[in-house]
Amino acid sequence: MLFQGLAANYERYMTLLSERQKLVASNIANVDTPGYHTQDIDFQTEFENAAAGDSPTVIEPSNLTTKPDGNNVDLDREARLLAENALRFQIAENFARGDLEDVKLALQDGRS
């Protein structure tokens, strides 16, 4: 059924958003941990891989400034990622809600 395919895509997308949110939260929690290195995922690549059922691969982003204690967490970057993640989640939720409404209307029209 078409809706099951859509639901599976939304589920994979939102699961990936959740995984990224956990990484960003961990980065922020470790902003003062000496030697801690920022973790992230390549969102586009991981979404494509999620369709195959693979778990996300955690990467260390390049071009981050390392502080004298070896930590490279950039709070501005992490705040931007939090906002971006929230926006992506909201957009996906709105699309899912709209698709669900379309299915509901189609089912109601079929009963007329």
C-alpha positions in Angstrom: 0.0 0.0 0.0 1.2 3.5 -0.8 0.6 4.8 2.7 2.8 2.1 4.2 5.7 3.2 1.9 5.2 6.8 2.9 5.0 5.9 6.6 8.2 3.9 6.4 10.0 6.8 4.7 8.8 9.2 7.4 9.8 6.8 10.1 13.3 6.4 8.7 13.7 10.1 8.3 12.5 10.9 11.8 14.6 8.1 13.3 17.7 9.6 11.6 16.7 13.1 13.0 16.5 11.5 16.4 19.9 9.9 16.1 21.5 13.2 15.1 19.7 15.0 18.0 21.4 12.5 20.4 24.8 13.2 18.9 24.3 17.0 19.1 23.1 16.7 22.7 26.2 14.6 23.5 28.5 17.1 21.8 27.0 20.0 23.9 27.2 17.9 27.1 30.9 17.4 26.4 31.8 20.9 25.5 34.2 21.1 28.4 35.5 17.5 28.3 39.2 17.6 27.5 40.0 15.6 24.4 36.4 15.1 23.3 35.8 15.2 19.6 32.6 16.3 17.9 30.4 13.6 16.5 27.9 13.9 13.7 26.4 12.0 10.7 26.4 12.9 7.1 22.6 13.4 7.0 22.0 13.0 3.2 24.2 9.9 2.9 22.7 8.3 6.0 19.1 8.9 4.8 20.0 7.1 1.6 21.6 4.3 3.6 18.6 4.2 6.0 16.4 3.0 3.1 18.6 -0.1 3.0 18.2 -0.6 6.7 21.8 0.3 7.7 22.6 2.0 11.0 24.0 5.6 10.7 27.8 5.9 10.6 29.1 8.4 13.1 31.8 10.7 11.7 34.0 13.4 13.1 33.3 16.6 11.1 36.4 18.2 9.5 37.5 21.8 9.8 36.6 22.3 13.4 39.0 24.3 15.6 40.6 22.2 18.3 41.1 24.0 21.6 44.3 23.6 23.6 42.7 20.8 25.7 42.0 18.8 22.6 38.2 19.5 22.5 36.7 20.6 19.2 33.0 21.2 20.1 31.7 24.5 18.6 28.6 25.5 20.5 27.5 27.8 17.7 27.6 24.9 15.3 25.7 22.7 17.7 23.0 25.3 18.3 22.6 25.7 14.5 22.3 21.9 14.2 19.7 21.8 17.0 17.6 24.4 15.2 18.0 22.7 11.8 17.0 19.4 13.3 13.9 20.9 14.9 12.9 22.5 11.6 13.4 19.3 9.7 11.3 17.4 12.2 8.5 20.0 12.0 8.5 19.9 8.2 8.4 16.1 8.2 5.6 16.1 10.7 3.6 18.5 8.6 4.1 16.4 5.5 3.1 13.3 7.3 0.0 14.9 8.7 -1.0 16.2 5.2 -0.5 12.7 3.7 -2.5 11.1 6.5 -5.3 13.6 5.9 -5.2 12.8 2.1 -5.6 9.1 3.0 -8.4 9.9 5.3 -10.2 11.9 2.7 -9.7 9.2 0.1 -11.2 6.6 2.5 -14.2 8.8 3.2 -14.8 9.4 -0.5 -14.7 5.7 -1.1 -17.6 5.2 1.3 -19.9 7.8 -0.3 
